[in-house]
Amino acid sequence: MSFQENLANMPSVEHLRGLDICSQDDEVIHHIPAIEGKLGSLKVYHALAQQFDGELGIAAAERGLEWFAEHVADAEAHPGKHPNIDLLFRVKEENLKLKLVALEEEA
């Protein structure tokens, strides 16, 4: 399936202001804001958080790369162009175990 088809099957992120990716020591190492141009990545990472109980390890990274679909080849060809995909590559290469923390909109 394409990236857009995958996104259509994921939970809404309308209630989020972003998502933090944290080390095991709770240090924020990456942030995905809920802004135009980042909402697809936010949906992917939010769905990963739900499916993998807030943990980003090798299995979650592999699933995320599947969901990013056609964008993965572009990320491989142009390192740095897709930081949210690059992070998934890094998780796999370095066997990282990170935490995914969804940030709810403040009332």
Sine and cosine of phi, psi and omega as CSV:
sin_phi,cos_phi,sin_psi,cos_psi,sin_omega,cos_omega
0.00,0.00,0.40,-0.92,0.02,-1.00
-0.99,0.14,0.22,-0.98,0.03,-1.00
-0.83,0.56,-0.73,0.68,-0.02,-1.00
-0.90,0.45,-0.63,0.78,0.05,-1.00
-0.91,0.42,-0.65,0.76,0.03,-1.00
-0.89,0.45,-0.70,0.71,0.00,-1.00
-0.86,0.51,-0.60,0.80,-0.04,-1.00
-0.89,0.46,-0.38,0.92,-0.02,-1.00
-0.99,-0.12,0.10,1.00,-0.07,-1.00
-0.98,-0.20,0.40,-0.92,0.02,-1.00
-0.89,0.46,0.44,-0.90,0.04,-1.00
-0.90,0.43,0.48,-0.88,0.09,-1.00
-0.87,-0.49,0.28,0.96,-0.04,-1.00
-0.87,0.49,-0.42,0.91,-0.02,-1.00
-1.00,0.03,0.01,1.00,-0.06,-1.00
-0.97,-0.25,0.51,-0.86,0.14,-0.99
-0.97,-0.24,-0.06,1.00,0.03,-1.00
0.38,-0.92,-0.15,-0.99,0.01,-1.00
-0.52,-0.85,0.74,-0.68,0.06,-1.00
-0.98,-0.19,0.64,-0.77,0.16,-0.99
-0.95,-0.31,0.85,-0.52,-0.15,-0.99
-0.86,-0.51,0.45,-0.89,0.12,-0.99
-0.95,0.30,0.10,-1.00,0.05,-1.00
-0.91,0.42,-0.32,0.95,0.04,-1.00
-1.00,-0.03,0.22,0.98,0.01,-1.00
0.92,0.39,0.35,0.94,0.10,-0.99
-0.99,0.11,0.78,-0.62,0.03,-1.00
-0.95,0.31,0.88,-0.48,0.00,-1.00
-0.95,-0.30,-0.23,0.97,0.00,-1.00
-0.35,-0.94,0.55,-0.83,0.01,-1.00
-0.70,-0.71,0.67,-0.74,0.09,-1.00
-0.89,-0.46,0.94,-0.35,0.00,-1.00
-0.98,0.17,0.37,-0.93,0.06,-1.00
-1.00,0.03,0.95,0.32,0.01,-1.00
-0.77,-0.64,0.37,-0.93,0.03,-1.00
-0.81,0.58,0.69,-0.72,-0.03,-1.00
1.00,-0.08,-0.27,0.96,0.02,-1.00
-0.86,-0.51,-0.07,1.00,-0.10,-1.00
-0.91,0.41,-0.55,0.84,0.05,-1.00
-0.90,0.43,-0.72,0.70,0.05,-1.00
-0.90,0.44,-0.65,0.76,0.03,-1.00
-0.87,0.50,-0.67,0.74,0.02,-1.00
-0.89,0.46,-0.69,0.73,0.00,-1.00
-0.88,0.47,-0.77,0.63,-0.05,-1.00
-0.92,0.38,-0.58,0.82,0.06,-1.00
-0.91,0.42,-0.67,0.74,0.04,-1.00
-0.90,0.43,-0.62,0.78,0.06,-1.00
-0.89,0.45,-0.67,0.74,0.02,-1.00
-0.86,0.51,-0.67,0.75,0.00,-1.00
-0.94,0.35,-0.68,0.73,-0.07,-1.00
-0.96,0.29,-0.52,0.85,-0.09,-1.00
-0.91,-0.41,0.47,0.88,0.08,-1.00
0.78,0.62,0.68,0.74,0.08,-1.00
0.97,0.24,0.19,0.98,-0.02,-1.00
-0.93,-0.38,0.71,-0.71,0.05,-1.00
-0.92,-0.39,0.98,-0.18,0.06,-1.00
-0.83,-0.55,-0.28,-0.96,-0.06,-1.00
-0.86,0.51,-0.73,0.68,-0.03,-1.00
-0.88,0.47,-0.68,0.74,0.02,-1.00
-0.92,0.40,-0.64,0.77,0.02,-1.00
-0.89,0.46,-0.68,0.74,0.03,-1.00
-0.88,0.47,-0.67,0.74,0.03,-1.00
-0.90,0.44,-0.69,0.73,0.03,-1.00
-0.86,0.51,-0.65,0.76,0.03,-1.00
-0.91,0.42,-0.59,0.81,0.09,-1.00
-0.87,0.49,-0.70,0.72,-0.06,-1.00
-0.94,0.35,-0.53,0.85,0.03,-1.00
-0.95,0.30,-0.24,0.97,0.17,-0.99
0.74,0.67,-0.87,-0.49,-0.14,-0.99
-0.90,0.43,-0.28,0.96,0.01,-1.00
-0.97,0.24,-0.30,0.95,-0.03,-1.00
-0.90,0.43,-0.69,0.72,0.00,-1.00
-0.88,0.48,-0.65,0.76,0.03,-1.00
-0.91,0.41,-0.62,0.78,0.03,-1.00
-0.91,0.41,-0.62,0.78,0.04,-1.00
-0.91,0.41,-0.63,0.78,-0.03,-1.00
-0.97,0.24,-0.41,0.91,-0.07,-1.00
-0.72,-0.69,0.96,0.28,0.01,-1.00
-0.81,0.59,0.70,-0.71,0.00,-1.00
1.00,-0.10,-0.32,0.95,-0.01,-1.00
-0.96,0.29,-0.52,0.86,-0.03,-1.00
-0.81,-0.59,0.98,0.20,-0.09,-1.00
-0.86,0.52,-0.51,0.86,-0.01,-1.00
-0.96,0.30,-0.48,0.88,0.11,-0.99
-0.99,0.17,-0.65,0.76,0.04,-1.00
-0.82,0.57,-0.62,0.79,0.01,-1.00
-0.89,0.46,-0.62,0.78,0.02,-1.00
-0.91,0.41,-0.64,0.77,0.09,-1.00
-0.86,0.51,-0.71,0.71,-0.03,-1.00
-0.89,0.45,-0.67,0.75,0.03,-1.00
-0.85,0.53,-0.70,0.72,0.01,-1.00
-0.92,0.39,-0.75,0.66,-0.08,-1.00
-0.90,0.43,-0.62,0.79,-0.09,-1.00
-0.98,-0.22,0.08,1.00,-0.03,-1.00
0.77,0.63,0.75,0.66,-0.02,-1.00
-0.98,0.21,0.42,-0.91,0.12,-0.99
-0.78,-0.62,0.96,-0.27,-0.07,-1.00
-0.90,-0.44,0.21,-0.98,0.01,-1.00
-0.94,-0.35,0.64,-0.77,0.06,-1.00
-0.95,-0.30,0.87,-0.49,-0.08,-1.00
-0.85,-0.53,0.96,-0.28,0.04,-1.00
-0.96,0.29,0.71,-0.71,-0.01,-1.00
-0.96,-0.27,0.94,-0.34,-0.03,-1.00
-0.95,0.31,0.51,-0.86,0.12,-0.99
-0.86,0.50,0.62,-0.78,0.04,-1.00
-0.99,0.11,0.62,-0.78,-0.04,-1.00
-0.95,0.31,0.00,0.00,0.00,0.00
